[in-house]
């Protein structure tokens, strides 16, 4: 495309010289169906895990040749979206064609995984309404989904700063997202502090023993019970380390320690 210096801006400004696109674009050969990603665009990052996909085609599509996974699982169909190099594919409940069947809009049935590179594959089984065919299997460069939200935690019971707390109290910690429960470890008996959740009265040199935690609220609430009575008159603090992660891979920004 060329724009000449005779094109003048409304304010009177002119081009320094004729502009010509350095690369240009090439139209599809007759009889060849060429797909392209419109949204998310190729190489996009921080894409929402609830994104809708929009693809353009150089010719109208024979819509009956579009097939895909109805649910997440091993890849099937002429249209595939995968985050693991097409071993497993994203499931879609339905699709919409627009623009005279040259634009495909399709939304995953469930949220995508965080921090994952997804690619789109279209096989030669997809053909145009005029019998146009792909020159070969189309595989997109891909797009990367957004990182998971940060994980946070707070002590709900007993409230931080409480006094006259029972030596047999239980602790309730509340997280803003579901926790990967396998990342929670602790001292089973009093001794040197270990694990990702610690309860200590001496700056975490030694820790109280705890029983197996209980979970509620979709694994957002963790209840801990001391394995034996706490020391009377002692100031205890609770620490949750960054080894505790969320169910979707989200992490704590830093170790959480009750301040009071």
SERO-4910 file (N, C-alpha, C, O; in steps of 0.05 Angstrom, whole numbers):
BEGIN
 pado doro    nc1    nc2    nc3   cac1   cac2   cac3    cc1    cc2    cc3    oc1    oc2    oc3
  Unk    A     17    -24      0      0      0      0     18     25      0     38     26     14
  Unk    A     10     44    -16     26     69    -17      8     93    -11    -14     95    -20
  Unk    A     19    111      5      6    137     11     25    159      2     48    160     11
  Unk    A     16    176    -16     34    196    -27     33    222    -11     15    227      5
  Unk    A     52    239    -17     55    265     -2     33    284     -9     30    305      4
  Unk    A     17    278    -29     -6    296    -36    -28    293    -16    -47    308    -16
  Unk    A    -27    272      2    -46    270     23    -38    288     46    -15    286     56
  Unk    A    -55    307     53    -48    328     72    -67    326     97    -91    322     94
  Unk    A    -55    329    121    -71    328    145    -89    353    147    -84    373    134
  Unk    A   -111    351    163   -130    373    165   -116    398    175   -124    421    169
  Unk    A    -94    395    191    -80    418    202    -58    428    183    -43    446    189
  Unk    A    -56    416    159    -37    425    139    -11    409    138      6    414    121
  Unk    A     -7    391    157     18    376    157     19    356    134     -1    346    125
  Unk    A     44    351    124     48    333    101     67    311    109     82    313    128
  Unk    A     67    290     93     86    268     96    114    277     87    116    293     68
  Unk    A    135    268    100    162    275     92    168    263     65    184    274     49
  Unk    A    156    240     59    160    226     33    138    207     29    122    201     47
  Unk    A    136    196      5    116    176      0    120    152     19    143    144     24
  Unk    A     98    142     29    100    118     47     90     94     32     69     94     19
  Unk    A    107     72     33     99     47     21    104     25     42    125     23     54
  Unk    A     84      9     47     86    -13     66    110    -30     58    112    -39     35
  Unk    A    129    -36     77    153    -49     70    149    -79     63    164    -90     46
  Unk    A    130    -92     75    126   -121     70    101   -126     53    102   -142     35
  Unk    A     79   -113     60     55   -118     46     41   -144     55     49   -157     74
  Unk    A     20   -151     41      6   -176     47      0   -191     21     -1   -179     -1
  Unk    A     -3   -217     23     -7   -234      0    -34   -247      1    -41   -258     22
  Unk    A    -50   -244    -20    -76   -257    -20    -74   -287    -24    -54   -297    -34
  Unk    A    -94   -300    -15    -94   -330    -17    -97   -338    -46   -112   -326    -62
  Unk    A    -83   -359    -54    -86   -370    -81   -114   -380    -85   -128   -387    -66
  Unk    A   -123   -382   -110   -150   -393   -115   -153   -421   -103   -135   -438   -106
  Unk    A   -175   -427    -91   -180   -454    -81   -167   -461    -55   -169   -483    -46
  Unk    A   -153   -441    -43   -139   -447    -18   -153   -432      5   -158   -408      4
  Unk    A   -159   -447     27   -172   -435     50   -150   -429     71   -135   -447     79
  Unk    A   -148   -404     79   -127   -396     98   -140   -385    123   -154   -365    122
  Unk    A   -136   -398    146   -146   -387    172   -126   -369    185   -102   -370    179
  Unk    A   -135   -351    202   -117   -334    218   -131   -327    244   -155   -326    246
  Unk    A   -114   -323    265   -125   -316    291   -130   -286    292   -112   -270    285
  Unk    A   -154   -278    300   -160   -250    303   -159   -242    333   -148   -221    340
  Unk    A   -170   -260    350   -169   -255    379   -171   -282    394   -189   -298    387
  Unk    A   -153   -287    413   -130   -271    420   -110   -271    396   -108   -291    382
  Unk    A    -96   -249    392    -77   -248    370    -53   -266    375    -47   -272    398
  Unk    A    -39   -273    355    -16   -291    357      5   -278    376     12   -255    373
  Unk    A     14   -294    395     34   -285    414     24   -269    437     39   -258    453
  Unk    A     -3   -266    439    -14   -250    461     -8   -263    488     -6   -287    490
  Unk    A     -4   -246    508      2   -255    535    -19   -243    554    -34   -225    547
  Unk    A    -20   -254    578    -39   -245    599    -68   -246    589    -84   -228    595
  Unk    A    -74   -267    574   -101   -270    563   -119   -282    584   -111   -299    599
  Unk    A   -143   -271    586   -163   -281    606   -167   -311    602   -169   -321    580
  Unk    A   -170   -325    625   -176   -354    624   -204   -359    614   -212   -382    609
  Unk    A   -220   -338    611   -248   -340    601   -251   -328    573   -272   -319    566
  Unk    A   -229   -327    559   -229   -314    533   -246   -328    513   -251   -352    514
  Unk    A   -256   -313    493   -270   -323    470   -250   -322    446   -235   -303    444
  Unk    A   -251   -343    429   -233   -343    406   -248   -334    381   -271   -341    377
  Unk    A   -234   -317    366   -245   -308    340   -224   -313    318   -201   -305    320
  Unk    A   -233   -328    298   -216   -335    275   -228   -325    249   -253   -324    246
  Unk    A   -211   -316    231   -219   -307    204   -210   -328    183   -190   -341    187
  Unk    A   -226   -330    162   -219   -348    140   -221   -332    114   -237   -313    111
  Unk    A   -204   -339     95   -203   -324     69   -227   -331     51   -232   -316     32
  Unk    A   -241   -352     57   -265   -360     42   -286   -369     62   -280   -376     85
  Unk    A   -311   -369     54   -332   -380     70   -326   -409     76   -316   -424     59
  Unk    A   -333   -418    100   -327   -445    109   -352   -463    104   -375   -454    107
  Unk    A   -347   -487     97   -368   -508     97   -372   -515    126   -357   -531    137
  Unk    A   -392   -503    138   -395   -505    167   -399   -534    177   -393   -540    200
  Unk    A   -408   -552    160   -412   -580    167   -386   -594    171   -385   -616    183
  Unk    A   -363   -583    162   -337   -596    166   -323   -587    191   -301   -596    197
  Unk    A   -336   -569    206   -324   -560    232   -332   -579    254   -356   -581    260
  Unk    A   -313   -593    266   -318   -610    288   -298   -605    310   -276   -595    304
  Unk    A   -304   -611    335   -286   -605    357   -295   -621    382   -316   -633    383
  Unk    A   -277   -620    402   -284   -633    428   -308   -620    441   -309   -595    442
  Unk    A   -327   -636    450   -349   -625    465   -342   -620    494   -353   -602    507
  Unk    A   -323   -636    504   -313   -633    532   -283   -635    531   -271   -645    512
  Unk    A   -270   -627    553   -241   -629    555   -233   -659    553   -245   -676    566
  Unk    A   -213   -664    537   -203   -692    535   -185   -695    511   -176   -675    500
  Unk    A   -178   -720    504   -161   -725    481   -171   -711    456   -195   -710    451
  Unk    A   -153   -700    441   -160   -683    418   -174   -698    396   -165   -719    388
  Unk    A   -196   -687    387   -211   -697    364   -221   -674    347   -220   -651    356
  Unk    A   -229   -679    323   -242   -659    306   -223   -643    289   -199   -646    290
  Unk    A   -235   -627    272   -220   -611    253   -210   -585    265   -193   -571    255
  Unk    A   -222   -577    288   -214   -553    303   -206   -561    331   -222   -573    345
  Unk    A   -181   -554    338   -170   -563    364   -156   -540    378   -142   -524    365
  Unk    A   -160   -538    404   -146   -519    420   -134   -534    444   -148   -548    458
  Unk    A   -108   -531    447    -93   -547    467    -72   -532    482    -60   -513    471
  Unk    A    -68   -539    507    -47   -527    523    -24   -547    529     -6   -540    544
  Unk    A    -25   -570    516     -4   -590    520      5   -603    494     10   -627    493
  Unk    A      7   -587    473     16   -596    447     -2   -617    435      7   -636    422
  Unk    A    -28   -614    439    -49   -630    426    -51   -659    436    -61   -676    421
  Unk    A    -42   -663    460    -48   -689    473    -77   -688    483    -93   -707    478
  Unk    A    -84   -666    496   -111   -662    506   -121   -635    495   -105   -616    491
  Unk    A   -147   -633    491   -158   -609    479   -180   -597    496   -193   -611    512
  Unk    A   -185   -571    492   -206   -557    505   -233   -564    493   -235   -568    469
  Unk    A   -253   -567    510   -280   -573    501   -296   -548    496   -293   -528    510
  Unk    A   -313   -549    476   -330   -526    469   -359   -535    467   -365   -556    456
  Unk    A   -378   -520    479   -406   -528    478   -419   -521    451   -438   -535    443
  Unk    A   -410   -500    438   -422   -491    413   -404   -471    399   -383   -464    409
  Unk    A   -413   -461    376   -397   -441    361   -416   -424    346   -440   -430    343
  Unk    A   -406   -402    335   -422   -383    318   -405   -375    294   -382   -367    297
  Unk    A   -416   -378    270   -404   -367    246   -416   -340    239   -440   -336    242
  Unk    A   -400   -321    230   -409   -295    223   -396   -287    197   -380   -302    186
  Unk    A   -403   -263    187   -390   -253    163   -392   -271    139   -372   -276    125
  Unk    A   -415   -282    134   -418   -300    112   -402   -325    115   -391   -336     96
  Unk    A   -400   -334    140   -386   -359    147   -355   -356    143   -342   -377    140
  Unk    A   -345   -332    144   -316   -328    143   -304   -322    170   -279   -320    172
  Unk    A   -320   -318    190   -311   -313    218   -323   -333    237   -347   -338    237
  Unk    A   -305   -345    253   -314   -365    273   -310   -354    301   -288   -346    308
  Unk    A   -331   -353    317   -330   -346    345   -336   -371    361   -356   -384    357
  Unk    A   -318   -377    381   -322   -401    397   -311   -397    425   -289   -386    428
  Unk    A   -326   -405    445   -318   -400    473   -315   -427    487   -333   -443    486
  Unk    A   -293   -431    502   -289   -456    517   -312   -460    537   -323   -441    548
  Unk    A   -318   -486    541   -339   -493    560   -331   -488    589   -348   -484    606
  Unk    A   -305   -489    595   -295   -485    622   -271   -466    620   -259   -463    598
  Unk    A   -264   -453    642   -241   -435    642   -216   -449    634   -212   -473    641
  Unk    A   -198   -435    620   -172   -446    613   -154   -446    637   -161   -435    658
  Unk    A   -132   -460    635   -112   -460    657    -96   -434    657    -91   -422    637
  Unk    A    -88   -426    681    -71   -403    683    -43   -408    672    -33   -431    672
  Unk    A    -29   -387    664     -1   -387    656      5   -410    637     25   -424    640
  Unk    A    -12   -413    617     -9   -436    598     -8   -425    570    -24   -408    563
  Unk    A      9   -436    553     10   -430    525    -10   -448    510     -7   -472    510
  Unk    A    -30   -436    498    -50   -450    483    -45   -445    453    -39   -423    444
  Unk    A    -49   -467    437    -47   -465    408    -72   -475    395    -87   -491    407
  Unk    A    -77   -465    372   -101   -473    356    -91   -489    332    -72   -481    318
  Unk    A   -104   -512    327    -98   -529    304   -123   -532    288   -144   -538    299
  Unk    A   -120   -529    261   -142   -535    243   -132   -554    222   -113   -549    208
  Unk    A   -145   -577    220   -136   -598    202   -148   -594    175   -166   -579    170
  Unk    A   -138   -609    156   -146   -607    128   -174   -618    124   -185   -617    102
  Unk    A   -186   -629    145   -214   -638    142   -234   -615    141   -256   -619    133
  Unk    A   -225   -591    149   -242   -568    147   -238   -556    119   -216   -551    110
  Unk    A   -260   -552    104   -259   -543     77   -278   -519     74   -295   -513     90
  Unk    A   -274   -504     52   -290   -481     45   -316   -489     33   -320   -511     23
  Unk    A   -334   -469     33   -361   -474     21   -359   -479     -9   -376   -492    -20
  Unk    A   -338   -469    -21   -333   -473    -50   -313   -495    -55   -300   -495    -76
  Unk    A   -309   -513    -36   -290   -535    -37   -261   -526    -34   -243   -541    -41
  Unk    A   -257   -502    -24   -229   -493    -19   -218   -510      3   -232   -518     22
  Unk    A   -192   -515      2   -179   -532     22   -154   -518     33   -143   -500     21
  Unk    A   -146   -527     57   -122   -516     69    -98   -528     55    -99   -550     45
  Unk    A    -77   -513     53    -52   -523     40    -38   -543     58    -21   -558     49
  Unk    A    -46   -544     83    -35   -563    103    -48   -557    130    -62   -537    133
  Unk    A    -42   -573    149    -52   -568    176    -43   -541    186    -19   -535    185
  Unk    A    -61   -525    196    -55   -499    207    -51   -501    237    -68   -512    251
  Unk    A    -28   -491    247    -23   -490    276    -15   -462    283      5   -451    272
  Unk    A    -29   -450    302    -23   -422    309      2   -420    326     11   -440    338
  Unk    A     14   -396    327     36   -391    346     27   -394    374     42   -404    391
  Unk    A      3   -386    380     -8   -390    406    -10   -364    422      0   -343    415
  Unk    A    -24   -367    445    -27   -345    464    -24   -356    492    -29   -380    497
  Unk    A    -15   -339    511    -10   -348    538    -30   -335    557    -35   -311    556
  Unk    A    -42   -351    574    -62   -342    592    -49   -327    616    -25   -329    621
  Unk    A    -66   -312    629    -57   -296    652    -47   -312    675    -55   -336    678
  Unk    A    -29   -301    691    -20   -314    715    -42   -315    735    -60   -298    735
  Unk    A    -42   -335    753    -64   -338    773    -63   -315    793    -41   -303    797
  Unk    A    -85   -308    805    -86   -286    825    -69   -294    849    -66   -317    855
  Unk    A    -60   -274    864    -43   -279    888    -60   -292    909    -84   -287    912
  Unk    A    -47   -309    924    -60   -323    947    -55   -306    972    -32   -297    977
  Unk    A    -75   -302    988    -72   -288   1014    -85   -305   1036   -102   -323   1030
  Unk    A    -77   -301   1060    -86   -316   1083    -89   -297   1107    -73   -278   1110
  Unk    A   -108   -303   1125   -110   -288   1150   -120   -307   1172   -133   -327   1166
  Unk    A   -113   -299   1197   -122   -315   1220   -150   -305   1228   -154   -282   1235
  Unk    A   -170   -323   1226   -197   -316   1233   -203   -321   1262   -215   -305   1276
  Unk    A   -194   -345   1272   -199   -352   1300   -174   -366   1311   -163   -384   1298
  Unk    A   -165   -359   1335   -173   -335   1350   -163   -309   1336   -143   -310   1322
  Unk    A   -177   -288   1339   -169   -263   1326   -141   -255   1334   -134   -258   1357
  Unk    A   -125   -245   1315    -98   -236   1322    -99   -215   1344   -115   -196   1342
  Unk    A    -82   -218   1364    -82   -199   1386   -100   -208   1409   -101   -194   1430
  Unk    A   -114   -230   1406   -131   -240   1428   -115   -247   1453    -91   -254   1451
  Unk    A   -128   -244   1476   -115   -253   1501   -134   -272   1515   -157   -275   1507
  Unk    A   -124   -286   1536   -139   -306   1551   -150   -327   1533   -173   -337   1537
  Unk    A   -135   -335   1513   -143   -356   1494   -139   -383   1507   -118   -388   1520
  Unk    A   -158   -401   1504   -156   -428   1515   -131   -442   1505   -123   -439   1482
  Unk    A   -117   -457   1523    -93   -472   1515   -100   -496   1497    -82   -508   1486
  Unk    A   -125   -502   1494   -134   -523   1475   -149   -512   1452   -164   -526   1439
  Unk    A   -145   -486   1446   -159   -473   1424   -153   -486   1397   -132   -499   1394
  Unk    A   -171   -483   1378   -166   -490   1351   -161   -464   1335   -171   -443   1343
  Unk    A   -147   -466   1313   -141   -443   1296   -156   -446   1270   -157   -467   1258
  Unk    A   -168   -424   1261   -181   -423   1235   -167   -403   1218   -166   -379   1224
  Unk    A   -155   -412   1196   -141   -395   1176   -159   -394   1151   -168   -414   1141
  Unk    A   -162   -370   1141   -180   -366   1117   -163   -356   1094   -148   -336   1096
  Unk    A   -166   -369   1071   -152   -362   1046   -172   -350   1026   -196   -356   1027
  Unk    A   -162   -333   1008   -179   -321    989   -185   -339    965   -204   -334    950
  Unk    A   -169   -360    961   -174   -380    940   -170   -408    951   -156   -411    972
  Unk    A   -181   -427    938   -177   -455    946   -148   -462    948   -132   -453    931
  Unk    A   -141   -478    967   -113   -486    972   -108   -514    961   -126   -531    962
  Unk    A    -84   -519    951    -75   -546    944    -68   -559    970    -46   -555    980
  Unk    A    -85   -575    981    -82   -585   1008    -57   -601   1012    -47   -603   1035
  Unk    A    -47   -613    991    -22   -628    993      2   -612    999     23   -622   1007
  Unk    A      0   -585    996     23   -567   1002     24   -559   1031     43   -546   1039
  Unk    A      4   -567   1047      3   -560   1075     17   -582   1091      8   -605   1092
  Unk    A     39   -575   1104     53   -594   1122     57   -580   1149     55   -556   1151
  Unk    A     64   -596   1170     64   -585   1197     79   -604   1216     84   -627   1209
  Unk    A     86   -594   1239     97   -611   1260     75   -629   1271     53   -620   1279
  Unk    A     80   -655   1272     61   -673   1284     64   -674   1314     46   -682   1328
  Unk    A     87   -666   1324     92   -665   1353    110   -641   1359    123   -631   1340
  Unk    A    111   -632   1384    128   -609   1390    157   -614   1383    168   -636   1388
  Unk    A    171   -593   1373    199   -596   1366    208   -574   1347    193   -554   1343
  Unk    A    231   -577   1335    241   -558   1316    221   -553   1294    209   -572   1284
  Unk    A    217   -528   1287    196   -521   1268    201   -533   1240    223   -529   1229
  Unk    A    182   -546   1229    183   -557   1202    156   -551   1189    137   -544   1203
  Unk    A    155   -555   1164    129   -554   1150    122   -526   1140    136   -506   1146
  Unk    A    100   -525   1125     92   -500   1113     72   -484   1131     67   -461   1125
  Unk    A     62   -497   1152     46   -483   1172     58   -488   1199     62   -511   1207
  Unk    A     63   -466   1214     78   -469   1239     64   -452   1261     54   -431   1256
  Unk    A     64   -463   1286     53   -449   1309     75   -449   1330     84   -470   1339
  Unk    A     84   -425   1339    107   -423   1356    104   -401   1377     91   -381   1372
  Unk    A    116   -406   1400    116   -386   1422    144   -374   1426    148   -358   1444
  Unk    A    164   -381   1409    191   -371   1413    205   -364   1387    228   -370   1382
  Unk    A    190   -350   1370    202   -340   1345    208   -362   1325    225   -358   1308
  Unk    A    193   -384   1327    195   -406   1308    221   -422   1310    230   -434   1291
  Unk    A    233   -421   1334    255   -439   1339    244   -468   1343    254   -487   1332
  Unk    A    223   -469   1359    208   -494   1362    179   -489   1358    169   -466   1361
  Unk    A    165   -510   1350    136   -507   1343    119   -527   1359    128   -548   1367
  Unk    A     94   -519   1362     74   -537   1374     67   -559   1354     67   -555   1330
  Unk    A     60   -583   1365     51   -604   1348     22   -600   1340      6   -589   1356
  Unk    A     14   -608   1316    -13   -604   1306    -24   -630   1296     -9   -648   1287
  Unk    A    -51   -632   1297    -64   -655   1285    -70   -648   1256    -67   -626   1247
  Unk    A    -79   -668   1241    -86   -664   1213   -106   -642   1209   -126   -641   1224
  Unk    A   -102   -623   1191   -120   -600   1188   -147   -609   1177   -149   -629   1163
  Unk    A   -168   -594   1184   -194   -597   1172   -199   -576   1151   -187   -554   1153
  Unk    A   -215   -582   1131   -220   -563   1109   -250   -558   1106   -266   -576   1109
  Unk    A   -256   -533   1098   -284   -526   1093   -283   -503   1072   -262   -493   1065
  Unk    A   -307   -495   1063   -309   -473   1044   -294   -478   1018   -281   -460   1008
  Unk    A   -296   -503   1008   -282   -508    983   -252   -506    986   -239   -497    968
  Unk    A   -242   -515   1009   -213   -515   1015   -202   -486   1017   -178   -482   1012
  Unk    A   -219   -467   1025   -210   -440   1031   -207   -435   1061   -196   -415   1069
  Unk    A   -217   -453   1078   -216   -450   1106   -202   -475   1119   -211   -498   1115
  Unk    A   -181   -470   1133   -165   -492   1145   -167   -490   1176   -160   -469   1187
  Unk    A   -175   -512   1189   -176   -513   1218   -153   -530   1228   -149   -552   1219
  Unk    A   -139   -519   1248   -116   -534   1260   -121   -537   1290   -130   -518   1303
  Unk    A   -115   -560   1300   -118   -566   1328    -91   -575   1340    -79   -593   1329
  Unk    A    -82   -563   1362    -57   -572   1375    -59   -601   1383    -79   -610   1393
  Unk    A    -37   -615   1379    -36   -643   1387    -35   -646   1417    -44   -667   1428
  Unk    A    -26   -626   1431    -27   -626   1460    -31   -597   1469    -28   -578   1453
  Unk    A    -39   -593   1495    -45   -566   1504    -22   -546   1500      1   -554   1504
  Unk    A    -29   -522   1493     -8   -501   1490      1   -492   1518    -12   -498   1538
  Unk    A     24   -479   1519     34   -469   1545     18   -446   1555     11   -428   1539
  Unk    A     10   -445   1580     -6   -423   1591     11   -397   1593     35   -398   1598
  Unk    A     -2   -375   1587     12   -349   1590     32   -343   1568     47   -325   1571
  Unk    A     32   -359   1547     52   -355   1526     40   -340   1502     16   -343   1497
  Unk    A     57   -325   1488     48   -310   1464     55   -328   1440     79   -333   1434
  Unk    A     35   -336   1426     39   -354   1402     35   -338   1376     18   -320   1375
  Unk    A     50   -345   1357     46   -334   1330     43   -358   1311     53   -380   1316
  Unk    A     30   -352   1289     25   -372   1268     39   -363   1242     37   -339   1235
  Unk    A     52   -381   1229     66   -375   1204     55   -393   1182     52   -417   1186
  Unk    A     50   -382   1159     43   -398   1135     64   -390   1114     66   -367   1106
  Unk    A     80   -409   1105    102   -403   1086     92   -404   1057     70   -413   1051
  Unk    A    109   -394   1040    102   -394   1011    102   -421    999     95   -424    975
  Unk    A    108   -442   1014    106   -469   1004     76   -477   1001     70   -496    986
  Unk    A     58   -463   1016     30   -468   1012     21   -454    987     25   -429    984
  Unk    A      9   -468    969      0   -456    943    -30   -461    939    -42   -478    951
  Unk    A    -41   -445    921    -69   -449    914    -73   -472    895    -54   -482    883
  Unk    A    -98   -480    892   -105   -503    876   -100   -497    846    -96   -516    830
  Unk    A    -99   -472    838    -93   -465    810    -65   -455    807    -58   -443    786
  Unk    A    -47   -460    827    -19   -452    824    -13   -424    835      9   -415    833
  Unk    A    -33   -411    847    -27   -384    858    -11   -386    883    -14   -406    898
  Unk    A      5   -366    889     24   -368    911     21   -343    929     11   -322    920
  Unk    A     31   -346    953     33   -324    971     56   -305    963     77   -315    953
  Unk    A     52   -279    966     74   -261    958     98   -264    977    121   -260    968
  Unk    A     93   -272   1001    114   -276   1021    102   -293   1044     78   -297   1045
  Unk    A    120   -302   1062    110   -317   1085     91   -299   1101     95   -275   1104
  Unk    A     69   -311   1110     50   -297   1127     55   -304   1156     56   -328   1163
  Unk    A     58   -284   1173     62   -288   1202     43   -270   1216     42   -246   1211
  Unk    A     27   -281   1235      9   -264   1250     26   -243   1265     45   -250   1279
  Unk    A     18   -217   1263     35   -196   1275     34   -195   1305     54   -187   1318
  Unk    A     11   -202   1318      7   -198   1346      4   -223   1362      0   -222   1387
***
